[in-house]
Amino acid sequence: MSTASHLYLVTDNDVIYEQDILRNPANIRAWLDYASFKRQTGSLLDQAFVLERACNALPRSYKLWKLYLELRVSHLRNRN
């Protein structure tokens, strides 16, 4: 998923999280807070968009990868 082609997924409510990430993309807490916000308010696509970006920014973070994989697995389970 290319970030530039999916910027329409960033809403006015996301601006505070996006600003935190722009200031420090290596801050895992900022990514986890953003992912939590999207889990509560966003669609599957919104959640995947944030978590894929987080995993790209912090590829060695097991917490982010675990959240991302759990999201994908739960989506596949719901399809069957």
KOLTI-294920 format. One record per atom (N, C-alpha, C, O): atom name; residue in three letters; x, y, z; residue number from 0. Coordinates in steps of 0.05 Angstrom, whole numbers. Atoms other than C-alpha are relative to their C-alpha. Layout:
<rs>
site, code, xx, yy, zz, pos
CA, ALA, X, Y, Z, NUM
...
</rs>
This chain:
<rs>
site, code, xx, yy, zz, pos
N, MET, 17, -23, 0, 0
CA, MET, 0, 0, 0, 0
C, MET, 18, 25, 0, 0
O, MET, 33, 29, 19, 0
N, SER, -16, -24, 2, 1
CA, SER, 33, 64, -23, 1
C, SER, -12, 23, 17, 1
O, SER, -36, 27, 16, 1
N, THR, 10, -21, -18, 2
CA, THR, 28, 121, 27, 2
C, THR, -12, 23, -16, 2
O, THR, -34, 33, -9, 2
N, ALA, 9, -23, 15, 3
CA, ALA, 20, 176, -25, 3
C, ALA, -28, -5, -12, 3
O, ALA, -44, 13, -13, 3
N, SER, 25, 5, 13, 4
CA, SER, -38, 142, -59, 4
C, SER, -23, -5, 19, 4
O, SER, -46, -7, 11, 4
N, HIS, 21, 6, -20, 5
CA, HIS, -76, 130, 6, 5
C, HIS, -2, 23, 20, 5
O, HIS, -13, 19, 42, 5
N, LEU, 2, -22, -18, 6
CA, LEU, -71, 199, 37, 6
C, LEU, -28, 9, 6, 6
O, LEU, -34, 23, 26, 6
N, TYR, 28, -6, -5, 7
CA, TYR, -146, 206, 31, 7
C, TYR, -10, -13, 26, 7
O, TYR, -31, -6, 36, 7
N, LEU, 8, 13, -25, 8
CA, LEU, -149, 160, 92, 8
C, LEU, 6, 16, 24, 8
O, LEU, -3, 10, 46, 8
N, VAL, -7, -18, -23, 9
CA, VAL, -120, 215, 136, 9
C, VAL, -22, 21, 2, 9
O, VAL, -26, 37, -16, 9
N, THR, 22, -19, -5, 10
CA, THR, -177, 255, 166, 10
C, THR, 9, 22, 18, 10
O, THR, 31, 22, 29, 10
N, ASP, -6, -22, -19, 11
CA, ASP, -180, 318, 207, 11
C, ASP, 5, -10, 28, 11
O, ASP, 22, 1, 43, 11
N, ASN, -4, 11, -26, 12
CA, ASN, -184, 275, 269, 12
C, ASN, 27, -13, 4, 12
O, ASN, 36, -18, 26, 12
N, ASP, -26, 13, 0, 13
CA, ASP, -117, 243, 251, 13
C, ASP, 23, 19, 2, 13
O, ASP, 46, 11, 7, 13
N, VAL, -21, -20, 2, 14
CA, VAL, -78, 308, 248, 14
C, VAL, 19, -1, 24, 14
O, VAL, 43, 0, 21, 14
N, ILE, -17, 0, -24, 15
CA, ILE, -53, 306, 320, 15
C, ILE, 19, -24, 0, 15
O, ILE, 42, -22, 8, 15
N, TYR, -17, 24, 1, 16
CA, TYR, -27, 235, 310, 16
C, TYR, 21, 2, -22, 16
O, TYR, 44, -5, -18, 16
N, GLU, -18, -3, 22, 17
CA, GLU, 4, 251, 243, 17
C, GLU, 22, 20, 7, 17
O, GLU, 46, 16, 0, 17
N, GLN, -20, -19, -9, 18
CA, GLN, 40, 311, 274, 18
C, GLN, 20, -13, 19, 18
O, GLN, 44, -8, 16, 18
N, ASP, -18, 14, -18, 19
CA, ASP, 68, 268, 329, 19
C, ASP, 20, -18, -15, 19
O, ASP, 44, -19, -9, 19
N, ILE, -17, 18, 16, 20
CA, ILE, 94, 218, 278, 20
C, ILE, 20, 15, -17, 20
O, ILE, 43, 6, -21, 20
N, LEU, -19, -16, 16, 21
CA, LEU, 124, 272, 234, 21
C, LEU, 23, 10, 17, 21
O, LEU, 46, 12, 8, 21
N, ARG, -21, -10, -17, 22
CA, ARG, 162, 300, 293, 22
C, ARG, 20, -22, 8, 22
O, ARG, 44, -16, 9, 22
N, ASN, -18, 22, -8, 23
CA, ASN, 190, 232, 313, 23
C, ASN, -11, -26, -10, 23
O, ASN, -26, -40, 4, 23
N, PRO, 10, 25, 11, 24
CA, PRO, 175, 173, 267, 24
C, PRO, 9, -25, 14, 24
O, PRO, -2, -46, 10, 24
N, ALA, -10, 23, -14, 25
CA, ALA, 215, 127, 312, 25
C, ALA, -12, -3, 28, 25
O, ALA, -4, -20, 43, 25
N, ASN, 13, 1, -26, 26
CA, ASN, 170, 139, 372, 26
C, ASN, -22, -21, -1, 26
O, ASN, -44, -17, -12, 26
N, ILE, 19, 22, 1, 27
CA, ILE, 134, 73, 382, 27
C, ILE, -26, 7, 14, 27
O, ILE, -48, -1, 6, 27
N, ARG, 25, -8, -15, 28
CA, ARG, 85, 104, 433, 28
C, ARG, -19, 16, -18, 28
O, ARG, -43, 12, -17, 28
N, ALA, 17, -16, 19, 29
CA, ALA, 60, 153, 379, 29
C, ALA, -14, -19, -19, 29
O, ALA, -38, -15, -25, 29
N, TRP, 13, 19, 19, 30
CA, TRP, 47, 95, 331, 30
C, TRP, -20, -17, 14, 30
O, TRP, -42, -22, 3, 30
N, LEU, 20, 16, -15, 31
CA, LEU, 13, 53, 384, 31
C, LEU, -25, 16, 7, 31
O, LEU, -47, 5, 6, 31
N, ASP, 24, -17, -6, 32
CA, ASP, -32, 111, 404, 32
C, ASP, -17, 4, -25, 32
O, ASP, -41, 3, -24, 32
N, TYR, 14, -3, 26, 33
CA, TYR, -50, 123, 331, 33
C, TYR, -15, -25, -7, 33
O, TYR, -38, -25, -16, 33
N, ALA, 13, 26, 6, 34
CA, ALA, -64, 49, 320, 34
C, ALA, -24, -5, 18, 34
O, ALA, -45, -15, 10, 34
N, SER, 22, 3, -19, 35
CA, SER, -108, 48, 383, 35
C, SER, -23, 18, -8, 35
O, SER, -46, 9, -7, 35
N, PHE, 21, -19, 9, 36
CA, PHE, -147, 109, 358, 36
C, PHE, -14, -12, -24, 36
O, PHE, -38, -11, -25, 36
N, LYS, 12, 11, 25, 37
CA, LYS, -158, 76, 290, 37
C, LYS, -15, -26, 6, 37
O, LYS, -35, -32, -7, 37
N, ARG, 15, 24, -8, 38
CA, ARG, -179, 11, 324, 38
C, ARG, -28, 7, 10, 38
O, ARG, -47, -7, 5, 38
N, GLN, 25, -9, -11, 39
CA, GLN, -234, 49, 359, 39
C, GLN, -18, 14, -21, 39
O, GLN, -42, 13, -19, 39
N, THR, 15, -18, 18, 40
CA, THR, -255, 95, 302, 40
C, THR, 1, -7, -30, 40
O, THR, -15, 3, -45, 40
N, GLY, -5, 3, 28, 41
CA, GLY, -229, 69, 236, 41
C, GLY, -10, -26, -12, 41
O, GLY, -16, -45, 3, 41
N, SER, 6, 25, 14, 42
CA, SER, -245, 17, 184, 42
C, SER, 24, -18, -1, 42
O, SER, 46, -11, 8, 42
N, LEU, -23, 18, 3, 43
CA, LEU, -202, -43, 169, 43
C, LEU, 22, 13, -17, 43
O, LEU, 45, 10, -11, 43
N, LEU, -19, -14, 18, 44
CA, LEU, -169, -3, 113, 44
C, LEU, 16, 21, 16, 44
O, LEU, 40, 24, 13, 44
N, ASP, -13, -21, -16, 45
CA, ASP, -155, 55, 161, 45
C, ASP, 21, -13, 19, 45
O, ASP, 43, -3, 21, 45
N, GLN, -18, 13, -19, 46
CA, GLN, -124, 8, 212, 46
C, GLN, 24, -12, -14, 46
O, GLN, 47, -8, -4, 46
N, ALA, -22, 11, 15, 47
CA, ALA, -82, -28, 161, 47
C, ALA, 19, 21, -10, 47
O, ALA, 44, 18, -10, 47
N, PHE, -16, -22, 10, 48
CA, PHE, -58, 38, 132, 48
C, PHE, 20, 10, 21, 48
O, PHE, 43, 13, 16, 48
N, VAL, -16, -9, -22, 49
CA, VAL, -32, 61, 200, 49
C, VAL, 21, -21, 8, 49
O, VAL, 44, -15, 11, 49
N, LEU, -18, 21, -9, 50
CA, LEU, -2, -6, 220, 50
C, LEU, 22, -7, -20, 50
O, LEU, 44, -13, -13, 50
N, GLU, -20, 5, 21, 51
CA, GLU, 33, -17, 153, 51
C, GLU, 21, 22, 1, 51
O, GLU, 45, 17, -2, 51
N, ARG, -19, -22, -2, 52
CA, ARG, 65, 52, 159, 52
C, ARG, 17, -3, 25, 52
O, ARG, 41, 2, 24, 52
N, ALA, -15, 3, -25, 53
CA, ALA, 85, 38, 231, 53
C, ALA, 21, -22, -3, 53
O, ALA, 44, -19, 5, 53
N, CYS, -19, 22, 3, 54
CA, CYS, 117, -28, 212, 54
C, CYS, 23, 8, -19, 54
O, CYS, 46, -2, -16, 54
N, ASN, -21, -9, 17, 55
CA, ASN, 155, 6, 156, 55
C, ASN, 19, 20, 14, 55
O, ASN, 43, 19, 10, 55
N, ALA, -16, -19, -15, 56
CA, ALA, 179, 61, 203, 56
C, ALA, 17, -14, 21, 56
O, ALA, 40, -6, 26, 56
N, LEU, -13, 14, -22, 57
CA, LEU, 198, 12, 258, 57
C, LEU, 0, -30, -5, 57
O, LEU, -15, -45, 8, 57
N, PRO, 2, 28, 9, 58
CA, PRO, 211, -55, 224, 58
C, PRO, 8, -21, 21, 58
O, PRO, 2, -44, 18, 58
N, ARG, -9, 19, -21, 59
CA, ARG, 242, -86, 287, 59
C, ARG, -19, -1, 24, 59
O, ARG, -12, -14, 44, 59
N, SER, 18, -2, -22, 60
CA, SER, 183, -71, 332, 60
C, SER, -19, -24, 0, 60
O, SER, -37, -26, -17, 60
N, TYR, 18, 23, -1, 61
CA, TYR, 150, -137, 352, 61
C, TYR, -28, 8, 7, 61
O, TYR, -47, -5, -2, 61
N, LYS, 27, -9, -7, 62
CA, LYS, 91, -99, 383, 62
C, LYS, -16, 9, -24, 62
O, LYS, -39, 1, -27, 62
N, LEU, 15, -9, 24, 63
CA, LEU, 73, -65, 318, 63
C, LEU, -6, -23, -19, 63
O, LEU, -28, -24, -30, 63
N, TRP, 5, 23, 18, 64
CA, TRP, 82, -128, 277, 64
C, TRP, -22, -18, 11, 64
O, TRP, -38, -29, -4, 64
N, LYS, 20, 17, -13, 65
CA, LYS, 40, -167, 327, 65
C, LYS, -28, 12, -4, 65
O, LYS, -47, -3, -11, 65
N, LEU, 25, -13, 5, 66
CA, LEU, -16, -116, 322, 66
C, LEU, -9, -3, -29, 66
O, LEU, -32, -8, -35, 66
N, TYR, 7, 2, 28, 67
CA, TYR, -13, -116, 247, 67
C, TYR, -8, -28, -8, 67
O, TYR, -28, -32, -22, 67
N, LEU, 6, 28, 7, 68
CA, LEU, -13, -192, 241, 68
C, LEU, -27, -8, 12, 68
O, LEU, -42, -23, 0, 68
N, GLU, 25, 6, -13, 69
CA, GLU, -70, -198, 291, 69
C, GLU, -24, 12, -16, 69
O, GLU, -45, 0, -19, 69
N, LEU, 21, -13, 16, 70
CA, LEU, -111, -148, 250, 70
C, LEU, -5, -16, -26, 70
O, LEU, -29, -22, -32, 70
N, ARG, 4, 16, 25, 71
CA, ARG, -99, -188, 186, 71
C, ARG, -12, -27, 5, 71
O, ARG, -30, -36, -10, 71
N, VAL, 11, 26, -7, 72
CA, VAL, -113, -255, 218, 72
C, VAL, -29, 2, 8, 72
O, VAL, -45, -15, -1, 72
N, SER, 29, -3, -8, 73
CA, SER, -178, -231, 250, 73
C, SER, -17, 6, -24, 73
O, SER, -40, -3, -26, 73
N, HIS, 15, -6, 24, 74
CA, HIS, -200, -203, 183, 74
C, HIS, -5, -26, -16, 74
O, HIS, -27, -30, -26, 74
N, LEU, 3, 25, 16, 75
CA, LEU, -187, -270, 149, 75
C, LEU, -19, -20, 15, 75
O, LEU, -34, -34, 2, 75
N, ARG, 18, 17, -15, 76
CA, ARG, -223, -308, 205, 76
C, ARG, -29, 8, -4, 76
O, ARG, -46, -10, -7, 76
N, ASN, 27, -10, 4, 77
CA, ASN, -284, -265, 196, 77
C, ASN, -11, -5, -28, 77
O, ASN, -35, -5, -32, 77
N, ARG, 9, 5, 27, 78
CA, ARG, -286, -281, 122, 78
C, ARG, -9, -29, -4, 78
O, ARG, -23, -35, -23, 78
N, ASN, 7, 29, 2, 79
CA, ASN, -294, -356, 134, 79
C, ASN, -24, -7, 15, 79
O, ASN, -33, -30, 15, 79
</rs>
